[in-house]
Each structure stands twice: as structure tokens, then as C-alpha cells.
Amino acid sequence: MSSKVETSRSIFAFRNSKRFLDSARKDRDGASRLFASLNVYNDINSRSAAMNMAVDETLLENATIPTIRFYRWDHPALSFGYFGRYADVSDQQRDLVRRWTGGGIVFHGGDLTYAIVIPASDPAFGESSMSIYEKVHRALREALIARGERAELSVVAAVYDRRKPFSPEMTAVTDRRYSDHCFANPVRADVLLEGRKIAGAAQRRTQWGLLHQGSIQNIDAGNDLAELFAKALSKKIDRREIDVAIGRRAQEMAGQKYGTEAWLRKR
């Protein structure tokens, strides 16, 4: 791992639940945006799990303005958090990868996955990780509402997790195998539809900026959700494609890090 990487930061729950409720419910018209401008990558190329993680980190290395990359999976895959145990997923007949961000086990295949990169120079980077997590999910909720979905944000963590500090960088529960499957365990500010978690995420901060990796599951994303989501994050959208330089650097990173047994079996 690069020496430039900082230790993942714990994110504590809001002390005042009313404040959280108010912030989660305001701006339903989407007038407030997290970013002044946003680069948007709709990455439709088929990539291995290791390459997907490498592309996300490469975008973090090179970002000068906030960026969101949307991607899908045309093959069964599983990602697990940086602090997860390889032994808990080793029997899965899927493309496995350890994420750089934390969090629990995420099964990929039918989901819409995305990565948001916030460079350290952007004003949003100065906000707390909890605030960014909540604002990103509020934007997603607004996108879902625009499609007629009755989405909401989770206000309290699951019963087993209420006594622990909230952190999208940490697994919600880790004492039993597969108990840390992300979509079985909603935490504060996750997106719910009819009481069921449909979106969660994890983050990592470095001196370059913040990487927020999320997955949207158990819903038909169609062709419009990514577009609505991006517009809820910023009024100014600039569409981009993964260029040769980013692809070359990501391949190098996948070969040296995400695609190696040493990284996969790190814990």
C-alpha cells in the first residue's frame, strides 16, 4: 500500500437525532448540491473485480474535480472490505476482491456500482465523512423520488449496532461468517425502500482526497437512475471516458495490488 495512504477514519454518529432527521428531510427539490461541478464516467466496459477497484483508485490519484464513475457487472463478483477476513469468502465461486475502502461483504452482478472521488482541493473534502456519506445518499434518495420511488434514509443503526460508533469504513458486525453482508445490515444514512436497504457505501481518505464506493441493489436501476443521481449531486455535469493513461495505470495497480494473492489474503 502507498505510504501516502492515511489510516481509515472512524465516523461517529450525530449526537442530535433531530438534527439528522431535519437534514435528511430538507432540500427535497434538489436545489442544494454537494458539488459545484462533477465529472461523470459511465463505464460500460467489462472488467475484472481487481480492475474495477484499480480504476477507482486511479481516478482518486488523478482527480482535480469531483468525479463519479458508474459501472455494472456482467459476471458474479464479490468485494469485501479492507478489514475483512479472506476466510469468510474463500468458498465463494465468484471473482473476489478486497476493497481499499472498509465495510462488509457485497455481492455484485445485478447491482449498479459507483465510486465518487472528492479531491483534497474541493470544498466538500473539508466536510466530515459522515456528512459526505449522508449527503451522497440524500442525493440518491432524491433521484429515486424523482422516479416515483418512496425512498428514505435510515435514521438509526440496526439494533445490534446502536451502541457502536457509526463508520461506513467499518464492518457493521464481524463476529459470525457472512453476518457482515452489507445489504443485510443497514446503518445510519443508508438508503431504504419500503424498509429494505437498497444502497450502502464505504469510504477511504488519503492525501489525494476521499474515495466513496457504493452499491445500489434490489431495485431496477433502469437507464435513468445514474443520470438522475449525478444531477442530484451537481448541476454542472461533464461526461468523460476512461482514457488510455488511466487504463494503463489501473492495469499496473491491479497487477501489483488488487489482483495479487497477497492483497486478497491480507487478513
Backbone as numpy.savetxt, mean C-alpha at the origin, in Angstrom:
# Nx Ny Nz CAx CAy CAz Cx Cy Cz
20.28 -4.76 2.13 19.45 -3.56 2.13 20.31 -2.32 2.13
19.88 -1.27 1.44 20.66 -0.05 1.37 20.87 0.57 2.74
22.04 1.14 2.94 22.32 1.82 4.19 21.51 3.09 4.33
20.88 3.51 3.24 20.09 4.72 3.28 18.71 4.49 3.89
18.38 3.23 4.07 17.05 2.91 4.55 16.95 3.17 6.04
15.92 3.89 6.45 15.67 4.10 7.86 14.86 2.96 8.42
14.87 2.80 9.70 14.05 1.80 10.35 12.58 2.17 10.17
11.74 1.16 9.92 10.31 1.42 9.79 9.78 2.06 11.07
8.90 3.02 10.91 8.41 3.75 12.06 7.06 3.23 12.53
6.89 3.15 13.82 5.59 2.79 14.37 4.66 3.98 14.25
3.39 3.70 14.05 2.40 4.75 13.87 1.34 4.56 14.94
1.15 5.54 15.77 0.25 5.38 16.89 -1.15 5.89 16.56
-2.12 5.31 17.21 -3.52 5.66 16.97 -3.82 7.08 17.40
-4.80 7.68 16.74 -5.26 8.98 17.20 -5.82 8.82 18.60
-5.48 9.74 19.51 -5.97 9.66 20.87 -7.43 10.08 20.95
-7.83 10.94 20.07 -9.18 11.45 20.12 -9.99 10.84 18.99
-10.87 9.88 19.30 -11.61 9.17 18.26 -12.56 10.09 17.52
-13.11 11.11 18.22 -14.01 12.03 17.55 -13.28 12.80 16.46
-12.04 13.19 16.74 -11.23 13.87 15.73 -11.07 12.99 14.50
-10.82 11.70 14.71 -10.65 10.79 13.58 -11.94 10.67 12.79
-13.08 10.53 13.50 -14.36 10.41 12.82 -14.64 11.64 11.97
-14.37 12.83 12.54 -14.61 14.06 11.80 -13.76 14.12 10.54
-12.45 13.76 10.68 -11.56 13.83 9.53 -11.92 12.81 8.48
-12.43 11.67 8.91 -12.79 10.61 7.97 -14.06 10.94 7.20
-14.91 11.82 7.77 -16.19 12.09 7.15 -16.22 13.37 6.32
-15.25 14.25 6.50 -15.29 15.52 5.78 -14.76 15.37 4.36
-14.92 16.42 3.58 -14.42 16.48 2.20 -15.04 15.41 1.31
-16.33 15.11 1.51 -16.96 14.10 0.67 -17.05 14.53 -0.80
-16.92 15.83 -1.02 -16.95 16.30 -2.41 -15.61 16.19 -3.08
-14.57 15.71 -2.34 -13.27 15.50 -2.92 -12.52 16.79 -3.20
-12.99 17.93 -2.61 -12.36 19.21 -2.89 -10.92 19.25 -2.38
-10.65 18.55 -1.32 -9.31 18.54 -0.75 -8.52 17.38 -1.34
-7.29 17.66 -1.77 -6.47 16.61 -2.35 -5.17 16.50 -1.57
-4.64 15.30 -1.49 -3.40 15.08 -0.76 -2.21 15.66 -1.51
-2.25 15.62 -2.86 -1.11 16.04 -3.66 -1.48 17.16 -4.63
-0.56 18.10 -4.85 -0.78 19.16 -5.83 -0.73 18.60 -7.24
0.14 17.62 -7.48 0.23 16.96 -8.77 0.63 15.51 -8.54
0.37 14.66 -9.52 0.57 13.23 -9.34 0.93 12.57 -10.66
2.04 11.85 -10.69 2.37 11.00 -11.83 1.61 9.68 -11.68
1.00 9.21 -12.75 0.19 7.99 -12.71 0.72 6.98 -13.72
1.08 5.80 -13.21 1.51 4.69 -14.06 0.43 3.61 -14.02
-0.16 3.31 -15.17 -1.03 2.16 -15.29 -0.20 1.05 -15.93
0.40 0.24 -15.09 1.39 -0.73 -15.53 0.71 -2.06 -15.83
0.49 -2.34 -17.10 -0.25 -3.54 -17.49 0.68 -4.70 -17.86
1.99 -4.48 -17.78 2.93 -5.55 -18.12 2.88 -6.67 -17.10
3.07 -7.89 -17.57 3.11 -9.04 -16.67 4.50 -9.12 -16.06
4.56 -9.08 -14.74 5.85 -9.10 -14.05 5.81 -10.13 -12.93
6.96 -10.64 -12.57 7.04 -11.53 -11.41 6.79 -10.71 -10.15
6.50 -11.40 -9.04 6.29 -10.70 -7.78 7.54 -9.92 -7.39
8.71 -10.51 -7.60 9.96 -9.84 -7.27 10.13 -8.55 -8.09
9.78 -8.61 -9.37 9.90 -7.42 -10.21 8.90 -6.34 -9.81
7.69 -6.75 -9.43 6.72 -5.75 -8.99 7.24 -4.98 -7.78
7.83 -5.68 -6.83 8.37 -5.00 -5.65 9.57 -4.13 -6.03
10.38 -4.61 -6.96 11.56 -3.86 -7.38 11.17 -2.58 -8.13
10.13 -2.65 -8.96 9.67 -1.46 -9.67 9.20 -0.40 -8.66
8.45 -0.84 -7.65 7.97 0.10 -6.64 9.13 0.82 -5.95
10.15 0.05 -5.56 11.28 0.67 -4.87 12.08 1.56 -5.82
12.19 1.17 -7.07 12.90 1.99 -8.05 12.20 3.33 -8.26
10.88 3.30 -8.29 10.13 4.55 -8.41 10.38 5.44 -7.20
10.52 4.84 -6.03 10.83 5.62 -4.84 12.21 6.27 -4.96
13.17 5.53 -5.46 14.52 6.07 -5.64 14.55 7.27 -6.57
13.66 7.28 -7.56 13.75 8.27 -8.63 12.67 9.34 -8.62
11.72 9.24 -7.73 10.58 10.16 -7.77 10.98 11.58 -7.37
10.45 12.55 -8.11 10.64 13.96 -7.77 9.30 14.61 -7.43
8.19 14.00 -7.87 6.86 14.42 -7.44 6.10 13.17 -7.05
5.01 13.29 -6.29 4.24 12.10 -5.90 3.84 11.26 -7.10
3.85 9.96 -6.89 3.61 9.00 -7.97 2.72 7.87 -7.47
1.82 7.42 -8.34 1.05 6.21 -8.03 1.18 5.26 -9.21
1.44 4.01 -8.91 1.52 2.96 -9.92 0.46 1.92 -9.63
-0.41 1.67 -10.62 -1.42 0.62 -10.52 -0.94 -0.60 -11.28
-1.14 -1.79 -10.70 -0.79 -3.00 -11.43 -1.67 -4.16 -10.98
-1.81 -5.14 -11.88 -2.61 -6.33 -11.61 -1.72 -7.57 -11.72
-2.31 -8.71 -11.41 -1.58 -9.97 -11.41 -2.29 -10.97 -12.32
-1.57 -11.51 -13.29 -2.19 -12.51 -14.17 -1.78 -13.92 -13.75
-1.25 -14.02 -12.53 -0.83 -15.32 -11.99 -0.96 -15.26 -10.47
-1.17 -16.40 -9.82 -1.28 -16.39 -8.36 0.03 -15.97 -7.72
-0.04 -15.05 -6.78 1.15 -14.56 -6.09 0.79 -14.29 -4.63
1.81 -14.20 -3.82 1.63 -13.89 -2.40 2.78 -13.00 -1.96
2.43 -11.88 -1.33 3.45 -11.03 -0.74 3.26 -11.03 0.78
4.35 -10.96 1.49 4.27 -10.89 2.95 5.23 -9.83 3.46
4.91 -9.27 4.62 5.61 -8.10 5.12 7.05 -8.36 5.49
7.81 -7.29 5.55 9.24 -7.36 5.86 9.51 -8.14 7.14
8.64 -8.02 8.12 8.85 -8.68 9.41 8.22 -10.07 9.48
7.61 -10.52 8.39 6.96 -11.82 8.37 7.93 -12.99 8.33
7.41 -14.18 8.63 8.23 -15.40 8.64 8.01 -16.19 7.36
9.09 -16.55 6.73 9.01 -17.34 5.50 8.31 -18.67 5.77
8.54 -19.25 6.94 7.94 -20.55 7.27 6.42 -20.51 7.22
5.83 -19.34 7.40 4.38 -19.22 7.39 3.78 -19.26 5.99
4.60 -19.11 4.96 4.07 -19.08 3.59 4.77 -20.06 2.66
5.75 -20.79 3.18 6.60 -21.63 2.33 5.86 -22.74 1.62
4.68 -23.13 2.13 3.94 -24.23 1.50 3.00 -23.75 0.40
2.96 -22.47 0.15 2.06 -21.91 -0.86 2.61 -22.13 -2.27
1.77 -22.63 -3.15 2.15 -22.84 -4.55 1.87 -21.57 -5.34
2.56 -20.52 -4.98 2.39 -19.22 -5.60 3.75 -18.57 -5.78
3.75 -17.50 -6.53 4.95 -16.67 -6.68 5.09 -15.87 -5.39
6.12 -16.16 -4.59 6.28 -15.55 -3.28 7.27 -14.41 -3.30
6.99 -13.39 -2.49 7.94 -12.29 -2.35 7.78 -11.64 -0.98
8.89 -11.28 -0.38 8.87 -10.49 0.84 8.86 -9.02 0.46
7.88 -8.29 0.97 7.80 -6.86 0.67 8.86 -6.08 1.45
9.15 -4.90 1.00 10.03 -4.00 1.75 9.24 -3.31 2.85
7.94 -3.08 2.59 7.06 -2.55 3.62 6.68 -3.67 4.58
6.03 -3.32 5.67 5.64 -4.33 6.65 4.29 -4.93 6.33
3.49 -5.17 7.37 2.17 -5.73 7.17 2.16 -7.24 7.15
1.01 -7.80 6.83 0.82 -9.24 6.87 0.83 -9.89 5.50
0.15 -11.01 5.41 0.09 -11.82 4.18 -0.99 -11.27 3.25
-0.64 -11.08 1.98 -1.62 -10.63 0.98 -1.58 -11.58 -0.20
-2.73 -12.16 -0.53 -2.85 -13.02 -1.70 -3.21 -12.15 -2.91
-2.45 -12.32 -3.98 -2.66 -11.52 -5.19 -3.13 -12.42 -6.33
-3.90 -11.83 -7.21 -4.40 -12.54 -8.37 -5.53 -11.75 -8.99
-6.60 -11.55 -8.21 -7.73 -10.79 -8.70 -7.78 -9.38 -8.18
-6.78 -8.97 -7.42 -6.81 -7.64 -6.81 -6.23 -6.57 -7.72
-6.56 -5.33 -7.40 -5.91 -4.18 -8.00 -4.89 -3.69 -6.98
-3.62 -3.79 -7.34 -2.55 -3.40 -6.43 -2.03 -2.04 -6.85
-1.57 -1.27 -5.88 -1.03 0.05 -6.21 0.11 0.39 -5.26
0.97 1.26 -5.70 2.05 1.78 -4.87 2.08 3.29 -5.03
2.11 3.99 -3.91 2.24 5.45 -3.92 3.62 5.81 -3.39
4.30 6.69 -4.10 5.61 7.17 -3.69 5.50 8.67 -3.40
5.92 9.08 -2.23 5.94 10.49 -1.86 7.39 10.90 -1.63
7.99 11.69 -2.52 9.38 12.10 -2.32 9.53 12.97 -1.08
10.71 12.92 -0.49 10.95 13.67 0.75 10.77 15.17 0.57
10.88 15.65 -0.66 10.75 17.09 -0.94 9.30 17.55 -0.99
8.34 16.62 -1.04 6.94 16.99 -1.15 6.36 17.32 0.22
5.50 18.34 0.32 4.93 18.71 1.61 4.22 17.56 2.32
3.60 16.66 1.57 2.87 15.55 2.20 3.78 14.64 2.99
5.05 14.59 2.62 6.00 13.72 3.33 6.14 14.15 4.79
5.93 15.44 5.07 6.06 15.94 6.43 4.92 15.55 7.34
3.83 15.01 6.78 2.72 14.56 7.61 3.06 13.24 8.27
2.35 12.92 9.34 2.58 11.65 10.02 2.18 10.51 9.10
2.78 9.36 9.31 2.45 8.19 8.50 0.98 7.81 8.67
0.46 7.95 9.88 -0.95 7.65 10.12 -1.85 8.58 9.31
-1.49 9.87 9.27 -2.29 10.83 8.52 -2.28 10.50 7.04
-1.12 10.15 6.49 -1.02 9.79 5.07 -1.85 8.54 4.79
-1.73 7.54 5.66 -2.49 6.30 5.50 -3.98 6.59 5.43
-4.45 7.39 6.37 -5.88 7.71 6.42 -6.32 8.54 5.21
-5.51 9.51 4.78 -5.90 10.36 3.66 -5.91 9.59 2.34
-4.96 8.68 2.17 -4.97 7.84 0.96 -6.24 7.00 0.92
-6.59 6.40 2.06 -7.78 5.56 2.09 -9.07 6.38 2.02
-9.01 7.62 2.50 -10.18 8.48 2.33 -10.40 8.77 0.85
-9.30 9.00 0.11 -9.42 9.24 -1.34 -10.00 8.02 -2.04
-9.56 6.83 -1.63 -10.11 5.61 -2.22 -11.59 5.48 -1.89
-11.95 5.78 -0.67 -13.36 5.74 -0.29 -14.18 6.67 -1.17
-13.67 7.89 -1.41 -14.39 8.84 -2.25 -14.56 8.31 -3.67
-13.54 7.62 -4.18 -13.63 7.03 -5.51 -14.71 5.96 -5.55
-14.78 5.18 -4.51 -15.81 4.13 -4.44 -17.20 4.73 -4.32
-17.33 5.78 -3.52 -18.62 6.44 -3.37 -19.07 7.03 -4.71
-18.12 7.56 -5.49 -18.45 8.11 -6.81 -19.00 7.04 -7.73
-18.65 5.77 -7.47 -19.18 4.66 -8.27 -20.48 4.10 -7.68
-20.97 4.71 -6.61 -22.21 4.25 -6.02 -22.03 3.23 -4.91
-20.77 2.99 -4.49 -20.50 2.03 -3.42 -20.61 2.73 -2.07
-21.10 2.03 -1.07 -21.25 2.60 0.27 -20.02 2.25 1.11
-18.90 2.80 0.72 -17.64 2.51 1.40 -17.46 3.41 2.61
-16.70 2.91 3.59 -16.42 3.68 4.78 -15.04 3.31 5.30
-14.52 4.12 6.21 -13.23 3.82 6.83 -13.45 3.17 8.18
-12.62 2.19 8.47 -12.66 1.56 9.78 -12.15 2.56 10.83
-12.92 2.73 11.89 -12.57 3.70 12.91 -11.82 3.06 14.06
-12.16 1.82 14.38 -11.46 1.13 15.46 -10.82 -0.14 14.93
-9.73 -0.53 15.55 -9.04 -1.75 15.15 -9.85 -2.95 15.59
-9.49 -4.11 15.06 -10.13 -5.35 15.47 -9.95 -5.55 16.97
-10.85 -6.33 17.58 -10.87 -6.50 19.03 -9.52 -6.90 19.58
-8.85 -7.85 18.91 -7.59 -8.36 19.43 -6.47 -7.34 19.35
-6.69 -6.27 18.55 -5.61 -5.32 18.29 -5.80 -3.98 18.98
-6.87 -3.82 19.73 -7.21 -2.50 20.27 -6.21 -2.02 21.31
-5.52 -2.90 21.97 -4.59 -2.49 23.01 -3.19 -2.23 22.47
-3.00 -2.43 21.17 -1.68 -2.25 20.58 -1.61 -0.94 19.81
-0.43 -0.31 19.74 -0.29 0.88 18.89 -0.58 0.51 17.45
-1.30 1.38 16.76 -1.59 1.11 15.35 -0.36 1.31 14.49
-0.12 0.43 13.57 0.97 0.62 12.62 0.69 -0.15 11.34
0.52 0.55 10.20 0.39 -0.17 8.94 1.70 -0.81 8.52
2.77 -0.60 9.27 4.05 -1.22 8.96 4.24 -2.52 9.72
3.29 -2.84 10.59 3.44 -4.02 11.42 2.26 -4.97 11.21
2.51 -6.26 11.38 1.47 -7.26 11.27 0.47 -7.09 12.40
-0.83 -7.19 12.09 -1.84 -6.99 13.12 -1.75 -8.06 14.20
-1.63 -9.31 13.82 -1.44 -10.40 14.78 -0.41 -11.35 14.21
0.42 -11.92 15.05 1.52 -12.73 14.53 1.68 -14.05 15.28
0.73 -14.39 16.15 0.96 -15.55 16.99 0.55 -16.87 16.37
-0.24 -16.87 15.30 -0.65 -18.13 14.68 -0.48 -18.05 13.17
-0.22 -19.18 12.56 0.01 -19.26 11.12 -1.22 -18.79 10.35
-0.98 -17.89 9.40 -2.00 -17.28 8.55 -2.96 -16.36 9.31
-2.78 -16.20 10.62 -3.66 -15.29 11.35 -3.39 -13.85 10.97
-2.23 -13.61 10.33 -1.91 -12.25 9.94 -2.25 -11.97 8.48
-3.19 -12.75 7.92 -3.68 -12.46 6.58 -4.34 -11.09 6.62
-3.79 -10.14 5.87 -4.19 -8.73 5.99 -5.69 -8.52 5.85
-6.34 -9.23 4.90 -7.73 -8.93 4.62 -8.69 -9.63 5.57
-8.16 -10.39 6.51 -9.00 -10.95 7.58 -8.98 -10.05 8.80
-8.08 -9.06 8.80 -7.83 -8.27 10.00 -7.84 -6.77 9.71
-9.01 -6.14 9.63 -9.02 -4.69 9.41 -8.46 -3.94 10.60
-7.72 -2.89 10.32 -7.20 -2.01 11.36 -7.71 -0.60 11.07
-7.40 0.32 11.94 -7.90 1.68 11.82 -7.54 2.29 10.46
-8.55 2.89 9.83 -8.42 3.60 8.55 -8.37 2.69 7.33
-8.57 1.39 7.50 -8.74 0.53 6.34 -10.10 0.82 5.70
-10.27 0.44 4.43 -11.52 0.71 3.72 -12.43 -0.51 3.82
-13.67 -0.25 4.21 -14.67 -1.30 4.40 -15.82 -1.11 3.44
-16.40 -2.21 3.02 -17.62 -2.19 2.22 -18.56 -3.20 2.85
-19.69 -2.70 3.34 -20.65 -3.53 4.06 -19.98 -4.28 5.21
-19.09 -3.57 5.90 -18.42 -4.12 7.07 -17.27 -5.06 6.77
-16.95 -5.26 5.49 -15.89 -6.17 5.09 -14.72 -5.39 4.54
-13.51 -5.74 4.97 -12.32 -5.03 4.51 -12.07 -5.30 3.03
-11.88 -4.22 2.27 -11.57 -4.38 0.85 -10.25 -3.72 0.48
-9.66 -2.94 1.40 -8.39 -2.28 1.07 -7.57 -2.06 2.33
-6.29 -2.43 2.23 -5.33 -2.20 3.30 -4.00 -1.84 2.67
-3.05 -1.44 3.49 -1.77 -1.00 2.95 -0.68 -1.06 4.02
0.54 -0.86 3.58 1.69 -0.79 4.48 2.65 0.27 3.95
3.51 0.78 4.81 4.38 1.89 4.43 5.82 1.64 4.85
6.70 2.41 4.20 8.12 2.43 4.56 8.67 3.82 4.29
9.42 4.37 5.23 10.06 5.66 5.04 11.57 5.47 4.83
12.12 6.26 3.93 13.56 6.30 3.71 13.96 7.76 3.55
15.24 8.00 3.34 15.65 9.39 3.11 15.17 9.90 1.75
14.82 8.98 0.85 14.27 9.40 -0.45 12.83 9.86 -0.33
12.06 9.20 0.55 10.64 9.50 0.66 9.89 8.38 1.33
8.59 8.30 1.04 7.72 7.29 1.64 7.13 6.40 0.56
7.14 5.10 0.81 6.52 4.12 -0.07 5.28 3.56 0.63
4.14 3.67 -0.02 2.86 3.18 0.49 2.36 2.13 -0.50
2.34 0.87 -0.10 1.89 -0.21 -0.98 0.53 -0.71 -0.51
-0.43 -0.76 -1.41 -1.79 -1.15 -1.04 -2.40 -2.14 -2.01
-3.45 -2.80 -1.55 -4.17 -3.77 -2.37 -5.67 -3.55 -2.17
-6.42 -3.62 -3.28 -7.87 -3.49 -3.26 -8.45 -4.83 -3.71
-9.21 -5.48 -2.85 -9.67 -6.84 -3.10 -11.16 -6.98 -2.83
-11.69 -8.12 -3.28 -13.08 -8.50 -3.01 -14.09 -7.50 -3.57
-13.71 -6.88 -4.68 -14.60 -5.93 -5.35 -14.21 -5.87 -6.82
-15.19 -5.62 -7.68 -14.91 -5.46 -9.10 -14.40 -4.05 -9.33
-13.09 -3.94 -9.55 -12.49 -2.61 -9.74 -12.85 -2.02 -11.09
-13.24 -2.86 -12.04 -13.61 -2.36 -13.36 -12.48 -1.60 -14.02
-12.83 -0.71 -14.93 -11.82 0.09 -15.62 -11.76 1.52 -15.11
-12.63 1.84 -14.14 -12.72 3.23 -13.72 -12.19 3.51 -12.32
-12.02 2.48 -11.48 -11.65 2.75 -10.09 -10.27 3.39 -9.98
-9.30 2.90 -10.73 -7.96 3.48 -10.68 -8.00 4.96 -11.07
-8.75 5.27 -12.11 -8.85 6.66 -12.57 -9.48 7.55 -11.51
-10.57 7.09 -10.93 -11.26 7.87 -9.89 -10.39 8.04 -8.66
-9.66 7.01 -8.32 -8.78 7.04 -7.16 -7.67 8.08 -7.36
-7.04 8.04 -8.52 -5.97 9.00 -8.82 -6.49 10.43 -8.77
-7.66 10.66 -9.32 -8.22 12.01 -9.33 -8.64 12.48 -7.94
-8.95 11.53 -7.06 -9.28 11.89 -5.68 -8.02 12.26 -4.90
-6.86 11.83 -5.38 -5.59 12.16 -4.74 -5.02 13.48 -5.23
-5.31 13.83 -6.49 -4.77 15.06 -7.05 -5.61 15.52 -8.24
-5.75 16.84 -8.37 -6.47 17.38 -9.52 -5.60 17.41 -10.77
-4.29 17.39 -10.58 -3.36 17.48 -11.70 -2.70 16.12 -11.91
-3.08 15.45 -13.00 -2.61 14.09 -13.30 -1.69 14.11 -14.51
-0.56 13.44 -14.38 0.37 13.30 -15.51 0.61 11.81 -15.72
0.16 11.29 -16.86 0.27 9.85 -17.11 1.66 9.49 -17.62
2.20 8.42 -17.07 3.56 8.00 -17.40 3.59 6.51 -17.75
4.70 6.09 -18.32 4.97 4.68 -18.58 6.32 4.31 -17.99
6.46 3.06 -17.58 7.73 2.58 -17.05 8.76 2.63 -18.19
9.78 3.46 -18.03 10.74 3.60 -19.12 11.88 2.59 -18.99
12.76 2.62 -19.95 13.85 1.64 -20.01 14.76 1.73 -18.79
15.07 2.94 -18.37 15.98 3.12 -17.24 15.39 2.54 -15.95
14.10 2.81 -15.71 13.45 2.27 -14.52 13.38 0.75 -14.60
13.04 0.23 -15.77 12.97 -1.22 -15.94 14.31 -1.89 -15.72
15.37 -1.28 -16.23 16.71 -1.86 -16.08 17.13 -1.87 -14.60
16.89 -0.75 -13.91 17.24 -0.68 -12.49 16.41 -1.67 -11.67
15.13 -1.81 -12.01 14.27 -2.76 -11.29 14.74 -4.20 -11.50
15.14 -4.53 -12.71 15.65 -5.87 -12.96 16.89 -6.15 -12.13
17.76 -5.17 -12.03 18.96 -5.30 -11.21 18.59 -5.53 -9.74
17.62 -4.74 -9.26 17.21 -4.84 -7.86 16.51 -6.17 -7.58
15.71 -6.64 -8.53 15.04 -7.93 -8.36 16.07 -9.06 -8.28
17.11 -8.97 -9.11 18.13 -10.01 -9.12 19.00 -10.01 -7.88
19.20 -8.83 -7.30 20.09 -8.71 -6.15 19.36 -8.75 -4.81
18.05 -8.53 -4.84 17.31 -8.41 -3.57 16.04 -9.24 -3.57
14.98 -8.76 -4.21 13.67 -9.38 -4.06 13.57 -10.79 -4.61
14.36 -11.11 -5.60 14.29 -12.44 -6.19 15.25 -13.45 -5.59
15.95 -13.07 -4.54 16.95 -13.97 -3.94 16.37 -14.78 -2.80
16.92 -15.95 -2.59 16.52 -16.80 -1.45 16.88 -16.12 -0.13
17.99 -15.40 -0.12 18.42 -14.74 1.11 17.37 -13.73 1.57
16.79 -12.97 0.63 15.78 -12.00 0.99 14.46 -12.69 1.38
14.09 -13.70 0.59 12.84 -14.41 0.84 12.85 -15.09 2.21
13.99 -15.66 2.58 14.10 -16.40 3.84 14.76 -15.57 4.94
14.66 -14.26 4.82 15.33 -13.36 5.76 14.94 -13.64 7.20
13.70 -14.06 7.42 13.21 -14.40 8.74 12.42 -15.70 8.68
